[in-house]
């Protein structure tokens, strides 16, 4: 069996196109999709079209990410997202450009699932951790220790942190494929994912893991922000996302932290003046 593993597209359909082109001749048996398919990028319908085309062509095993959960929550209980806002303008744009049918599709996806595929070792796939959509092993290293220690399967596949890695502890191998749409690798301009190939290890099925980074048409992606009106819609966080894509440094996360440090207020209550102060400090 040969499996592709993707996570955190975040609406970057240009990077998603590059991934699909890469696997076209790789004889992939299935694709494992770990969530955060949309938000934070222009034209989410282009990503959704590619997603459904992929599902028609390949066997796909999918879970929900925290971004899908945000959209679901907002659908049933409007969150007060507003346009032209650093705090939630990008979420507002995504919600306005996702259909009701697509919201229900996201609802149909589990938050985590255990897979027993023919010829493959048992695995759990999730977005953050098996019990928490936003569980982040990179930001909270002790969480990885706790989760892996208690697992009873040999493989855990998760995303969310956008940091590509493989780690083996307590008889479980953790694989984070990185982010297709917004890789945090300190390099930038790349889409990341993983390829798994089944092998035999001491008479038992195992995976040979390849962590992949490829280039994509980032210039067209960045131009789309202006064409779609997202430079004004998302203000500081739009600029942070674009700089993250160029550098592989998580300016999105740093901008949120810095604005919170300056204001001491919850995200939706932070003024645009404070967001601009954070942007100036981070040179966004």
N, C-alpha and C positions, 0 to 999 in steps of 0.2 A: 504493500500500500504506500502511496505517496500522497501526503496531505499538505495543503497550504494553510497557513494560519495568519489571519489579518485582524487588526484592531484599530480603533480610533481613526477612522477616515475623516471625520469631522467635516464632511461636505466638500472635501478637496477632490473634486471629480477628475482633475488632471492627474493627480497622483494615483487615484484609483484606476484610471485608464492605463497608466504605466504598469501597474501590478497585473492587470488583466492581460496586457500584451506579453508580459514576462512569462506567465504560466501557460500561454496559448499552446506551446509545443512541448510542455513539460510532462504530459500524460498524467495530470493530477487526478486522483480518484475522488477527492472530496476537499471542500474548503471549510475550515472552521472559522467562524466569524464572531468576534468577541465584543461587539457593541460600539457605541458612539459613532453611528453611521453619518449623522448630520449635525448641524449647528456650527456656527462660527465661520462659515464660508459662503460665498455667493452661489446663487442658483441651486438650492438643495434638490430641486426636481431632477437635475441632471445626474446627481449621485443616486437618487432613488431609481431612476430608469436603468442605470448601470447595475444597480443592486439586483433588481428583478430580472434583468437579462442574465446575470451571473447565475441566479437561482434556477433559471430555465435550462441553462447549459450544463451546470455542475450540480452534483450532490452537495448540499450545504447544510451544515449544522450551526445554528445561530443562537446567540443569547442577546439579551437587552443590555444596554449601557446606561449610565446615569443620565446622559443627555436625552435618550429616549424616555426615560422616566420623568425628566423635567417636562417634556412636551406632553406626556400623558397627564401628569398632574395639572398642568396648565389648562388642558382641554376640559377637564372636569371641574377644576377650581381655579379660575383665572388668577394668575400670580401678580398681576399689576405691572407686567412688563411694559416698557414704554419705548417708542422710537427715539432716536437721537440721544441715546443714553449710554455712557460708558458701562454702567452697571449691568444693563440687560437689553440694550438695543439690538444686539446680535440674536439673542433669544427671541425677542419680539419678531424680528425678520424671519427667523426659521419657522416660528409658529404660524405666521401669516402665509408662508409658502409651502406648508405641508398639508396634505388633504386629510379629511376625516378617515378615509379608508386606510391611509398610511398610519395614522395614529392607532387604529385598531390592529393593524399588522404588528406594530411595535408591542401592543398589549399582548399579542399572541406569543411573543417570545419569552422564554423563561429567563430568570436572572442567572441561573447556573444550571448545568446539566451534566450528568455522568454518562460517558459514552463507552460502549463496548463494541467496537467495530471489528469486522472479520480480520484476523491476523494481526491486530494491534493490541498493545497493552491497554488496560483500563485507564481512563483519564477523566478528569473533571475540567470542563471549560466554563469560564466565567469572565466578567469584565474586570472587577477589582479583586475581590476574594470570593470564595463560595458563599459567604454569608453577608457580604457588604459590597454594594455596587461601587462605592467610592473608597474601598480599602486600597491603600497605596503603599506597596512594599518599599518603594524608593524613598518616600518621605517619612515613612515609619518603619525602619528596618526591623524593629523588634516584632512587628506584626507578622513578618515573614516567618520568623522563628516559631511563633505560636501556631500559625496556620499549618505549616509543613509538618510540625511535630505531631499533629493530631490527624493528619490525613491517612487514609487506608488504601489509597490508589498510588501507582508508581509515577503518574504524571499529573501536573496541574498546569493548565494553560490560562493565563490571564493577561490583561492589558492595563488600561487606565493611566499608568504613570508616564506613558510615551517613552519609556526607557527600555531599550532592547537588552535582554539579558537571559542567561541560563544559569541556574543554581541547583545544586544537588544537596539535599539534607534529609536525614532520617528515612532514607529509602525512597524519597520522592524527588523527582526532577521538576523544577519550576521553569517554565519557558514563557517569557514575555516577548512577543514578536516585534515590539516597538509600535510606532504609529505610522500608518500609511500616510496620513494627511498632515501630520505635524510632529515629525520625529525630533526628539530631544537627544541629540547626539554630539552637540558641540561643533558640528560641521555645517549643517544646513543644506538646503536644496535637494533633499533626498527623501524617498519613500522607503519605509522599512516594513518587513514582514518576516515570517519564518517558513521554512520547508522541512517537513518531517518525512523520513523514509524508514519503513520498518526493517529491522534487522533481528538477528538472534543473538542474545547475550546469555551465555551459560544455559542454553536450552530454553530460554524464555523470550517472548517477543519484547522488543525494545525499539526505541527510535534513535536514528542518527539525525541530529538537529543541525540545520544550517540557518544561521541568522543572515538575512539578506538586506542589503541597502542598494537602491538603484536611483538614478536621476530621473527627473520628469520635467515637464514644461512649466517650470515655476513662473516664468515671466508672464505667460498667459494667465496663470492663476492669479497673480498679483494685479494684473490689469483689470480682471473681472471685478475686483472690489470697488474700483471707481465706477465702472460701467453699471454695476448693480446698485450703486448708491450707499454702499456699506461704509465708505470712509466717514460719512456723516452719521449714518445710522448707529454705528458702534463706537465712534469717537476713539478714545484712548485704547480700548481693548482691540479695536480693529488694527490700530498701528502696532500693538503688541503682538498680535497674531502674525502679521506680515513680517515683522522683524524676527520672530521665532522661526518662521519658515526659511528665512534667509540665513540665519546663524546657527540654528539647532540649539539655541539657548532659550529657556522657558520664560520669555518676557511676559507672557500672559499671567503666569502664576506670580511672578515677581511684582507685576503691576498691581494685582489684587492684594498681595501682602503689604506692599508699600502704601497704597491708598488706605488700607485698614489701619496701619500703624500711625499714619498722620492724623486720621480722623477719630479713631477709636470707636467708629460706628459700624453697624451692620452694612453689608454691601449695598443694599438698595437705598440707604440713607446717605451715602457719601456724595457730596456735591461735586459738580463738574470742576470747580476750582481746585478741589483736593486731587481729583483724578489728574488734572494737568500738572499739579505739583509733583505727583508721583512720576508722571511721564518725563518731566524735566530732569528729575534726579536719575532716572534710568536711561536717559538720552533716547527716548522713544519718539 
